Amino acid sequence: MTGRDSYSQVADEQLDALESGPDAELYNAVLDACDLVFRLPEVAQRNSTAVTTGQGIVFRLPVAGHSPYKVFWSSAGPRVEAVFPHP
């Protein structure tokens, strides 16, 4: 079960935009990726690449079937930090 702190404000806004956007399949695929992060973070981590930021390591999980979209997440929590197209 995810809590209020499971998503950054940025990720929450990006998910709201995707939800109200024209591509329901993309939105659902992003939710599936987020679900993987929360339910099975060790599997999500194996399928992610790591990016070092000023705030530490953030994982970049591809959204299945919707390249170049990625879910950026941190293992603390875990927490979804952002969702956007990224090479």
N, C-alpha and C positions, 0 to 999 in steps of 0.2 A: 504494500500500500504506500502510495506516495503522499508526502505532506506538502505543506505550503513552501517549505524551503527546498523542495526537490527541483525547482526550476528558478533560474535567475530571472530578474525582471526583463532582461533582453530576450531570453528564450521564450518567456511567457508572451511577450508582444509579438515575436516572430511566429509562434504557434497560432496566436489569434489571427494574424494576417493570413497564414496558410489556411486556416479553417474557413475564413470568409472568402478565400480566393476561388478561382475557377477549377482547380485541380484536386478533386476529392481523393483520387488515388494517391497523389503525392502526400497529402495530409495524413491519410491512413498509414502509408508506409513510414512516415516520420514517427507517428505514434507507435508503430510496431518497433521501430528502432529504440525509442525511448523506453518502451516496455522491457526490451531486452536489457537495457542498461540497469533498470531497477530490479528486475527479477533475477537476472543471471549476469551480474557485473563481471564475473571472471570470463564468461564467454564473450561478452561485449569487448572486454579488454583484449582478448586474443584476436578479435576481428578488427581492432582499431590500430591506428598509428598514433604515436605520441608526439606532441608538439610542446616545446618548452616556451613558456611565456614569462612575463615579469611576475606573474602570480604563481608560477610553478608549472607542473606538467598537466596538460589537458589532452584528453584522448579525442581522436577524430574517427567516428564510426560512419562508414558509408551507409546511405539509405538505399536499401535493396531495390533495384530496378529504376532508380531515379538519380543516376549520376548527372551532375556533379554534387548533389546535395549530401551534406554531412551533418551529423549530430555531434557537437562538441560537448564533452562532459568531463567532470572531475570525479575521481574515485571517492573523495570525501563525501559521504552521504549514501550513495552517489548523488550527483547533482548535474542536471542538464544546464549547460552554460549558454549555448547558442545553437541555432539551426540555420544554415544557409548554403548556397552553392559554393563549393571550394574545390579547386583542382586536386 
